[in-house]
Amino acid sequence: MRRGRLARTTGAGAAHRGAAAPAARAWARRVAGVALLALAAGCSAPSGPPAIRLGSPCAGCGMTIEDLRFACERRAGSQWRAYDSIECLLRDGGVAAAFLADYDTRTLHAADSLWVVEGSFPSPMGGGLAAFAARAAADTIAARTAGRVARLADFAVPEAR
């Protein structure tokens, strides 16, 4: 019996089986690496801000956030600060790492990708500021409210920039 085993491991098939083992190990390492990358990606922190919750307090004035059309937030260190209006965000000195809600969809977008309208319409703090993803929508609201359209940084006070 023992001789039969030796014959199997030393025959022509041994070279084939020996070559297959390293290839199988390499394939297993690749699969394990891909699985680890997928796991790491799933565990990483989200790149954008968390959703703003209605009823939470504004980080700037303390009022309750009641209208997501005007809500916004920014990263401050490792925390996110939510605001009921763009005016509170600006007073708090936060244009960097800011996200504004698109007035029409109420979805958050990076502030530098949106158009901000300052017009005569009611906003939570009375400043008449609202953000729009589409320039055409911003222009329409600005024309209706005797307003102006610009980027958020253009509304920031110099010491907050």
N, C-alpha and C positions, 0 to 999 in steps of 0.2 A: 504494500500500500504506500509506504513512504516513497518508494521509488516512482510510483505513478505521479505523485504530487510534484516531485522534482522534474519529471519529464514535462509536465504541463507548464511549469514556470520557466523552464529553460528552452522550450521549443520556439518555433517561429511566431506563435501567437503572443509570446511574452513581450516582444518588442512592440506589438500593436497595443496590448493592454498597458504597458508601461508608458507609452506616449499619450494614451487616453487619460490617465490619472492626472498629470499636470494640466492638461487642457480643461478637465472637469473642475479642478481646483481654481484655475484662473477664472472660469465662468462663474463659479460660486462666489469668488471674491468680487467680481463685477456686479453681480446681483445684490450682494450684501452692501456694496458701496452705493448703488443706486437707491436701495431701501433706506440707508442712513441719510442720504441727501434729502429724500422725500420726507422722512421723519423730521429732519432739522428744519426744512422749509415749512412744514405744518406747525411746528412749535415756535417759529419766530414771531416776533411782535408784528402786529399789523402796521402797514406803512402809513395809513391815513388815520384820521381822528376817530374816536368812538362816536356813535350816534348821540345827538343831543336829545335829552329827554325832556318832554314837556313837563312843566311843574318844578323843574330844578331851578335853584337860584342863579341869578346872573352873577358872575365873578366880579363885575365892575360896580354895579349899583345895588345888588341884593334883591332886585325885583324878580318875580317869578317869570320864567321863560314860557310865554303863552302862544307865540306865533312863530312857527319855524321859517316863515318867509324872510324874517329879519335876523334870525339866529346865526351865530358864528362861534368859532372857537380857535384857540391857538395853543401851541405847545409852550409850556413854561418849565424848563428843565425836563423832568421825567413825567410831569403831570400835564393834563389838558384842562384849560380854563374855558368854560362856556359862557357866552354872553347873550343877552336878549336882543341886542342891537349892535350894529356896526359902530355907532357912536360910543358905546361903552368899551368896545374893543380898542378904538382909537384913543380914548381917554386913559386906558390902561397901558398905553404905549406899545401895543402889539400888532405890528404889521408883519414882522418876520414869523414864519411858520404858522400863518393864519389860514383858516379855511372859512369860507362864507357860504351861506345857503343861497342857491339860485332861487330867486323870487318865484319863478313860475313852477319849478319842480320840487322845491324844498330839499334838494339834495346838496350835500357839501362838496365843494370844489376848492382847490388851491386858490387863494385870493388873487394871485397874479394872473390867473387864467380867466377871471371874471371882469365884467364891466360894472362899475358902480355908478348909480344915478343919485344925485342930490337934487331933490325936487320938493314941491309943496304938496306932499301927501303924508298921511299919518303913519308914523313909525313908533315903536315902543318908547323911545326917548324924545320924540318930537323933532329929530334932526332931518327927517326925510331922506335917509340913506337906505338904498336897497341894491342888491347885486343881481346881475343877469349873466347867464352863460352866453347868450346870443347878443351880439352888438345891435342887431336890428330891433330886438325887444327893448333894449336899453334906450335906444334912440326914440322909439315910439313913446315910452313912458316919460322920457325927458321932455319931449315936445308937448305932451298933454299936461305936464305939471310945471312948466316953465323952469325946467331943471338943466343940469349939465351932466355929461358923461365923462368919466375918467377911470383910471385904475385906482385901486385902494391907496397905493403909496402917494398919489397926488392929493389925497385928503388928509394924510397924516400930518400932525404938527411937527415942525422941524426937529424938536428934541426927542420925539418918539421914533424917528427913522433910524 
